Amino acid sequence: MTARSTSRYAARKWPSCRRRSPPICGFKSTAIPPKLKQIGIMLTARFWGGQYVWYSHRQQALDVGLSAAFIDAMAAGERPAK
């Protein structure tokens, strides 16, 4: 059974599976402020050792207004000053 046929089976068996949940951290989501979203992504990357995610989101975090000192403190595992 392929993933596509499995999802069709689930949608028939459980009608509630047809509904799509709203994106929480999606690309265009406005549910979470951009600064908070980048902090969450970067802290998760740091916790799990995701170097690629950390470095790819560093510039995005700077672009949304996080300071370099704040990001460096997160990288060092320290509590940022502000």
C-alpha positions in Angstrom: 0.0 0.0 0.0 1.5 3.3 -1.0 1.3 6.5 1.1 -1.2 8.0 -1.3 -3.5 5.0 -1.2 -3.1 4.9 2.6 -4.2 8.5 3.0 -7.2 7.9 0.7 -8.1 4.9 2.9 -7.8 7.0 6.0 -10.0 9.7 4.6 -12.8 7.2 3.8 -12.5 5.4 7.1 -12.2 8.5 9.2 -14.0 11.5 7.7 -12.3 13.9 10.1 -9.0 13.1 8.3 -10.3 15.1 5.3 -10.1 18.3 7.1 -6.8 20.1 6.9 -5.4 21.6 10.1 -4.3 25.2 9.8 -0.5 25.7 9.4 1.1 26.8 12.7 4.7 27.3 11.6 4.1 27.3 7.9 5.9 29.7 5.6 3.1 32.3 5.4 1.6 31.7 8.8 0.8 34.8 10.9 -0.2 32.8 14.0 3.2 33.2 15.5 5.2 36.5 15.4 8.3 36.2 13.1 10.8 36.8 15.9 9.2 34.2 18.1 9.1 31.7 15.3 12.8 32.1 14.5 13.7 31.8 18.2 11.7 28.5 18.4 13.3 27.2 15.2 16.8 28.0 16.3 16.4 26.7 19.9 15.1 23.4 18.5 18.0 23.2 16.0 20.4 23.9 18.9 18.8 21.2 21.1 18.8 18.5 18.4 22.2 19.5 16.9 20.8 20.7 13.6 23.7 22.7 12.3 22.3 23.2 8.9 19.0 24.5 10.3 20.8 26.8 12.7 23.0 28.4 10.0 20.3 28.6 7.4 18.0 30.4 9.9 20.6 32.7 11.4 20.2 35.2 8.6 16.4 35.0 8.7 16.5 35.7 12.4 18.7 38.8 11.8 16.3 39.9 9.1 13.3 39.8 11.4 15.1 41.9 14.0 16.9 39.5 16.4 20.3 40.9 17.4 23.5 39.1 16.8 24.3 39.1 20.5 20.9 37.4 21.2 21.7 34.7 18.6 25.2 34.2 19.9 23.9 33.8 23.4 21.5 31.1 22.2 24.3 29.4 20.4 26.4 29.4 23.6 23.5 28.0 25.6 23.2 31.1 27.7 20.2 33.1 28.5 20.0 36.2 26.2 20.1 39.6 27.9 17.1 40.9 25.9 
